[in-house]
Amino acid sequence: MKIAVAKGDGIGPEIMDAVLNIFKANKVPLEYELVEMGKWVFDKGFSNGMTPQAKLSIENLGILFKGPMETPKGKGVKSINVTARKTWNTYANKRVFQTLHGVDTVFSKAGIPVDITVVRENIEDTYGGIEHMLTHDVALSRRFITRPGSLQVIRYAFEMAKKKNARRITCAHKANIMKISDGLFLECFYEVAKDYPELKADDVIIDDLCMKLVIRPDNFDVIVLTNLQGDIVSDLCAGLVGGLGFAPSANIGDHICIFEAVHGTAPDIAGKNIANPTALLLSGIAMLRHLGYMKNAAEIENALLYTLEQGIHTGDFGDKSKAALNTTQFAEAIINNFGKIPELGAKPLMENMPATDTHFKLEKNPLIVTEEMEQEKIVGVDFFIESVEQPEKIAHKCERHGGEKFKLINLSNRGTQVWPTGSVYTNLVNQYNARFESVGAEPLRQQDVISLYISLSGDFKICSLELLNMWGDKRAYSLAQGQ
């Protein structure tokens, strides 16, 4: 089997060579096609950080094994790491955090084992990177949470938890504040949970989760989260087991998967052959299991765990009274320990069973849409307008434009109602939300909204607008704070 390999930037080539040498010594039956990705490709003029040939190769092969990559700062380009995950719809970011004997942490010293799998939604949320300056003082970032995208990653998490014989699967969220977006994610979680009655499924508010993780991380097993929250919690969990140098990462999609180290490129030590290859090796081991090379994965992981138990380490961790090995020497130590079994966490040796290839050619973009259960109707519109006037004056102007079909309901500023009721102590920025709702029971048409837009634009710069929708009797928009 052939896979695509991108060595990455900074320390990437050194740690990738070390990992591939370990694979070669273990006779892993893989071939590698090197592809051009990373900062140096940006610098050659490719705005997405990869050459067209690299994109074609990855899509033909279906598996990308990549080292850490840097995105140039201040050049207006998107992160190559995020671009790769989103372009190929690797919707589930799976990261496993386990106590490693020989890597001392607060919890290992206290005898509290950590074994947490974080499944992070990988495509949506604020990482869509859709941002605009609406006024010179106000920036907007759109946060998309979709039902199909949520169901996709949550079902993956439940399937993985079932195969893992997990004792618990937890949805982390902020649905107490973001009732519609996080509320949708949480709703999808419990919808999927009905199909897995054998698993204990529960939820926790994200800030409460972070507190509990640093107190008793052993209470958690599998955690599924939205994108940004999952990114933060993943790094928190990495800190529980020794840092990003011990945190593998798998990005799972239906057709293409990416296995990578998520730590930085460490340019200060690049080329010195002293970097720690453990995170990339653990990611590679996860890739081997994904491909069905169970025996190779177990042999390599047992050798790594045995090596760590012996106190063998690179310069970034371990007993400082023992000399640190460089990258090449650390890889050679692991190779020399093939066949040895660690005292803790030994992996059973299973026969290789190469997985069925799920990668296939696509003729068009897959469209993921759920069935609309209730009839949609437009009941109003939010106009986000620029103004430095006081709420009463803005409201007086807005009310002149409502006509027979619209009534001004309220004004809010940064999400807090400032008219018809509010407080003079609420600080204002130069953008208001003017909420108009329909007069009477008749639903509105988009043409009605456009007519109001044209009329209102005579008094204000309209930065953006959002329709107020309802599905059946369910309101599909939030209220302002204090409304």
C-alpha positions in Angstrom: 0.0 0.0 0.0 1.2 3.5 -0.9 0.5 6.6 1.3 1.4 10.3 0.8 4.0 11.7 3.2 4.7 15.4 3.8 7.7 15.9 6.0 6.8 19.4 7.1 8.8 22.4 8.3 11.3 23.0 11.0 11.9 19.8 12.9 9.4 18.0 10.6 11.9 16.3 8.3 14.1 15.0 11.2 11.2 13.4 13.2 9.5 12.1 10.0 12.8 10.4 9.0 13.1 8.9 12.5 9.6 7.5 12.3 9.9 6.1 8.8 13.2 4.4 9.9 11.3 2.7 12.7 8.6 1.6 10.3 11.3 0.2 7.9 13.0 -1.7 10.6 9.7 -3.3 11.6 9.0 -4.2 8.0 5.8 -2.2 7.8 4.4 -3.0 4.4 4.0 0.5 3.1 5.4 2.6 0.3 5.7 6.4 0.5 5.1 9.1 -2.0 6.6 12.4 -0.8 4.4 15.4 -1.5 5.2 19.1 -1.3 3.4 20.9 1.5 4.3 23.6 4.1 5.7 27.0 4.6 8.3 26.6 1.9 5.6 25.8 -0.6 3.7 29.0 0.4 7.0 30.9 -0.2 7.1 29.5 -3.7 3.8 31.2 -4.4 1.2 28.5 -3.8 -1.4 30.2 -1.6 -2.9 27.1 -0.1 0.5 25.7 1.0 0.5 22.7 -1.3 1.4 22.1 -5.0 -1.3 20.9 -7.4 0.6 17.6 -7.7 0.6 17.1 -4.0 -3.2 17.7 -3.8 -3.7 15.2 -6.7 -1.4 12.6 -5.1 -3.2 12.8 -1.7 -6.6 12.5 -3.3 -5.4 9.5 -5.3 -3.9 7.7 -2.3 -6.4 8.6 0.4 -3.9 8.7 3.3 -1.6 11.6 4.3 1.1 11.2 7.0 2.4 14.7 7.8 4.9 16.4 10.0 4.3 19.8 11.7 3.8 22.7 9.3 4.1 26.4 9.6 1.8 29.0 8.1 3.5 32.3 7.1 2.4 35.1 9.4 1.1 38.4 8.1 0.6 37.3 4.6 -3.2 36.8 4.6 -3.0 33.1 3.9 -4.9 30.4 5.6 -3.4 27.7 7.9 -2.2 24.7 5.8 -3.2 22.4 8.6 -6.8 23.7 8.7 -7.0 23.9 4.9 -6.0 20.3 4.5 -8.5 19.1 7.1 -11.4 21.1 5.6 -10.6 20.5 1.9 -10.8 16.8 2.3 -13.6 16.8 4.9 -11.7 15.0 7.7 -14.6 15.8 10.0 -13.4 13.9 13.1 -10.2 14.8 14.9 -9.4 12.0 17.2 -6.6 12.5 19.8 -5.8 9.9 22.5 -4.1 11.0 25.7 -2.7 8.3 27.9 -0.3 8.2 30.8 3.1 7.0 29.6 5.3 5.3 32.1 8.6 7.2 32.1 6.9 10.6 31.3 6.4 12.2 34.7 3.4 14.4 35.3 1.5 15.6 38.3 -1.0 12.8 37.8 1.4 10.0 37.2 3.2 10.9 40.4 -0.1 10.8 42.2 -1.0 7.4 40.8 -4.0 8.8 38.8 -4.0 7.2 35.3 -5.2 9.3 32.4 -6.8 7.6 29.4 -9.0 10.1 27.5 -10.0 10.2 23.9 -11.1 13.6 22.5 -13.1 13.6 19.3 -13.3 17.2 18.0 -15.5 18.3 15.1 -13.0 19.4 12.5 -14.7 21.4 9.7 -17.2 23.9 11.1 -17.5 26.4 14.0 -15.4 29.6 14.0 -12.7 27.7 12.2 -14.7 28.3 9.0 -12.6 31.5 9.1 -15.5 33.6 7.7 -14.8 37.1 9.0 -15.7 40.6 8.1 -15.1 44.1 9.5 -18.6 45.5 9.6 -17.5 49.0 10.8 -14.1 50.3 11.6 -14.7 49.2 15.3 -16.7 46.0 14.8 -15.4 42.6 13.5 -17.7 39.7 12.8 -16.8 36.0 12.8 -19.5 33.6 11.6 -19.9 30.4 13.5 -21.6 27.6 11.6 -22.8 24.5 13.4 -24.8 22.2 11.1 -27.0 19.3 11.8 -25.4 17.0 9.1 -21.9 17.9 10.2 -22.7 17.4 13.9 -24.3 14.0 13.2 -21.3 12.9 11.2 -18.7 13.5 13.9 -20.9 12.4 16.8 -21.8 9.1 15.1 -18.1 8.5 14.5 -17.4 9.2 18.2 -20.1 6.7 19.3 -18.9 4.0 16.9 -15.3 4.5 18.1 -16.4 4.4 21.8 -18.3 1.2 21.2 -15.3 -0.5 19.6 -13.1 0.8 22.4 -15.5 -0.6 25.1 -15.7 2.9 26.6 -17.3 3.2 30.0 -18.6 6.7 29.2 -19.0 9.2 26.3 -19.5 12.9 27.2 -20.6 15.8 25.0 -19.1 19.1 26.1 -20.8 22.3 25.1 -21.9 25.8 26.0 -25.6 25.4 25.2 -26.6 27.3 28.3 -25.4 30.5 26.5 -25.3 29.6 22.8 -28.7 27.9 22.8 -29.1 27.6 19.1 -25.6 26.6 17.8 -24.3 24.6 20.7 -27.9 23.6 21.4 -28.1 22.0 18.0 -24.8 20.1 18.6 -26.2 18.8 22.0 -29.5 17.8 20.4 -27.7 15.8 17.8 -25.6 14.1 20.5 -28.7 12.7 22.3 -30.3 11.9 19.0 -27.4 9.6 18.1 -27.1 8.3 21.7 -30.5 6.6 21.3 -28.9 4.1 18.9 -26.2 3.1 21.5 -28.1 2.2 24.6 -25.2 0.2 25.9 -23.0 3.3 26.3 -23.4 5.7 29.1 -23.9 9.1 27.4 -24.0 12.4 29.3 -23.1 16.1 28.8 -21.2 18.8 30.6 -20.7 22.5 30.1 -17.3 23.2 28.6 -15.9 25.4 31.4 -17.1 22.9 34.0 -15.3 20.2 32.0 -12.0 22.0 32.0 -12.2 22.4 35.8 -13.0 18.7 36.3 -10.3 17.6 33.9 -7.5 19.2 35.9 -9.0 17.8 39.2 -9.9 14.2 38.2 -9.1 13.4 34.6 -9.6 9.7 35.3 -13.4 10.3 35.5 -13.6 10.9 31.7 -13.2 8.5 28.8 -14.5 9.7 25.4 -15.3 13.4 25.0 -16.9 14.9 21.8 -16.9 18.6 21.2 -17.3 21.4 18.6 -14.2 22.6 16.8 -12.8 25.5 18.8 -13.8 24.1 22.2 -12.2 20.8 21.1 -9.0 22.4 20.0 -8.6 24.0 23.5 -9.6 20.9 25.4 -7.2 18.8 23.3 -4.2 20.9 24.3 -5.4 20.9 27.9 -5.5 17.1 27.8 -2.0 17.0 26.2 -0.8 18.9 29.3 -2.2 16.1 31.5 0.1 13.5 29.9 3.3 15.5 29.4 2.6 18.0 26.6 2.1 18.1 22.8 5.2 16.0 22.4 3.2 13.0 23.5 -0.1 13.8 21.8 -1.0 11.9 18.6 -3.6 13.2 16.1 -5.8 11.5 13.5 -8.1 13.4 11.2 -10.8 11.0 9.9 -12.9 11.4 6.8 -15.0 9.1 4.7 -12.5 9.2 1.8 -9.2 10.8 3.0 -7.5 10.6 6.4 -4.7 12.7 7.8 -2.3 11.5 10.6 -0.1 14.2 12.0 1.9 15.7 14.9 0.1 18.7 16.2 3.0 20.3 18.0 4.9 23.2 16.5 7.8 23.2 14.0 10.3 24.4 16.7 12.5 26.3 14.3 14.9 27.1 17.2 16.1 23.5 17.3 15.5 22.6 13.6 18.5 20.8 12.0 20.1 19.9 15.4 18.7 16.3 15.5 17.5 16.7 19.1 13.7 16.8 18.6 11.3 14.3 20.2 9.6 12.1 17.6 7.2 10.5 20.0 4.0 12.4 19.0 4.5 11.7 15.3 5.4 8.1 16.1 2.1 7.7 18.1 0.2 9.3 15.2 1.9 6.9 12.8 0.9 3.9 15.1 -2.7 5.1 14.9 -2.4 5.2 11.1 -1.1 1.6 11.1 -4.1 0.5 13.1 -6.4 2.4 10.8 -4.9 0.6 7.9 -5.2 -2.8 9.6 -1.5 -3.3 10.4 -2.3 -4.4 13.9 0.8 -6.5 14.6 3.2 -3.8 13.4 1.4 -1.2 15.4 1.5 -3.3 18.6 5.2 -4.2 18.2 6.2 -0.6 17.6 4.1 0.8 20.5 5.3 -1.9 22.9 8.9 -1.0 22.0 8.2 2.7 22.5 6.5 2.1 25.9 9.4 -0.2 27.0 11.9 2.4 25.9 10.2 5.1 27.9 10.0 2.8 31.0 13.8 2.3 30.8 14.2 6.1 31.3 15.5 6.6 27.8 14.5 10.1 26.6 15.2 13.1 24.4 16.2 16.4 25.9 12.7 17.8 26.4 11.6 15.3 29.1 12.7 12.6 31.4 15.3 12.2 34.2 17.8 15.0 33.7 20.4 13.0 35.6 20.5 10.6 32.6 22.0 11.7 29.4 19.5 12.6 26.7 19.5 10.9 23.3 19.2 12.8 20.0 16.4 12.1 17.6 18.3 9.4 15.7 19.5 7.6 18.8 16.0 7.6 20.3 14.6 6.0 17.2 17.4 3.4 17.3 16.7 2.6 20.9 13.1 1.9 20.0 14.2 -0.4 17.2 16.5 -2.2 19.5 13.6 -2.9 21.9 11.4 -4.6 19.3 9.9 -7.7 20.9 10.2 -6.4 24.5 7.1 -6.0 26.5 6.5 -3.0 28.9 5.3 -3.5 32.4 2.4 -1.1 31.9 0.1 -0.6 29.0 1.4 -3.5 26.9 -0.6 -3.9 23.6 -1.7 -7.4 22.6 -0.1 -8.7 19.4 -2.8 -9.2 16.8 -2.5 -10.4 13.3 -2.5 -7.9 10.5 -5.8 -7.5 8.8 -5.5 -4.7 6.2 -8.7 -2.7 6.2 -11.1 -2.5 3.3 -10.1 0.4 1.1 -12.9 3.0 1.5 -11.3 5.5 -0.8 -12.9 5.9 -4.2 -13.1 8.4 -7.0 -15.8 11.1 -6.6 -17.5 12.6 -9.6 -19.1 15.5 -7.7 -19.1 17.1 -4.2 -21.2 15.1 -1.7 -24.2 17.1 -0.4 -25.1 16.2 3.2 -28.6 17.4 4.0 -31.2 16.2 6.6 -34.9 16.0 6.0 -36.8 19.2 6.8 -39.4 18.0 9.4 -41.4 21.3 9.8 -42.5 24.0 7.3 -40.2 27.0 7.3 -41.6 30.6 7.4 -40.0 34.0 7.6 -41.3 36.0 10.6 -38.9 39.0 10.6 -35.4 40.2 10.0 -32.4 41.5 11.9 -30.7 44.5 10.3 -27.2 45.2 11.6 -26.7 48.9 11.0 -23.9 51.4 11.6 -24.7 54.4 13.7 -23.2 56.6 16.5 -26.6 58.0 17.5 -28.5 57.1 20.8 -31.0 54.3 20.7 -34.1 56.5 21.0 -33.1 58.5 17.9 -32.3 55.3 15.9 -35.6 53.7 16.9 -37.5 56.8 15.8 -35.9 56.6 12.3 -36.4 52.8 12.0 -40.1 53.0 13.0 -40.7 55.2 9.9 -39.7 52.4 7.6 -41.7 49.5 9.0 -44.8 50.2 6.9 -47.8 47.8 7.0 -45.8 44.6 7.2 -43.1 45.2 9.8 -42.9 46.4 13.3 -39.7 47.4 15.1 -39.4 45.1 18.1 -36.2 46.2 19.7 -32.6 47.5 19.3 -29.6 45.7 20.7 -25.9 46.5 20.9 -23.4 43.7 21.2 -26.3 41.4 22.0 -27.8 43.5 24.8 -31.1 45.2 24.4 -30.9 49.0 24.6 -34.5 49.9 23.3 -37.4 50.0 24.1 -35.9 49.2 27.6 -32.3 49.2 28.7 -29.8 51.0 30.8 -27.8 54.2 30.3 -24.8 52.3 31.8 -24.6 49.9 28.8 -21.6 50.9 26.7 -22.4 51.2 23.0 -20.3 50.5 19.9 -21.1 51.9 16.5 -23.2 49.0 15.3 -26.8 48.1 16.3 -29.1 45.3 15.6 -32.6 46.5 14.6 -35.0 43.7 14.9 -38.2 43.9 12.8 -41.0 41.3 13.1 -44.0 40.8 10.9 -47.3 42.5 11.6 -50.1 39.9 11.7 -50.0 36.2 11.1 -49.1 36.2 7.4 -45.5 35.0 6.7 -43.1 37.3 5.0 -41.5 36.9 1.6 -37.8 37.7 0.8 -39.2 40.5 -1.5 -40.7 42.1 1.6 -37.4 42.1 3.4 -35.6 43.5 0.3 -38.2 46.4 0.2 -37.5 47.2 3.9 -33.8 47.0 3.2 -34.0 49.6 0.4 -36.1 51.9 2.6 -33.9 51.6 5.6 -30.7 52.1 3.6 -31.9 55.7 3.1 -31.1 56.4 6.7 -28.4 53.9 7.6 -25.4 51.9 6.3 -26.7 48.3 6.6 -23.7 46.1 7.4 -25.5 42.7 7.2 -28.9 41.1 7.8 -30.3 37.8 9.0 -33.8 36.4 8.4 -35.8 35.5 11.4 -37.1 31.9 10.6 -39.4 29.6 12.3 -39.9 25.8 11.7 -43.3 25.0 12.8 -43.7 26.5 16.3 -40.0 26.5 17.0 -38.2 29.9 16.9 -34.9 29.6 15.0 -33.2 32.8 16.4 -32.0 34.0 19.7 -33.3 36.8 21.8 -31.2 39.8 22.9 -29.9 39.9 26.4 -32.7 41.6 28.4 -35.3 41.1 25.7 
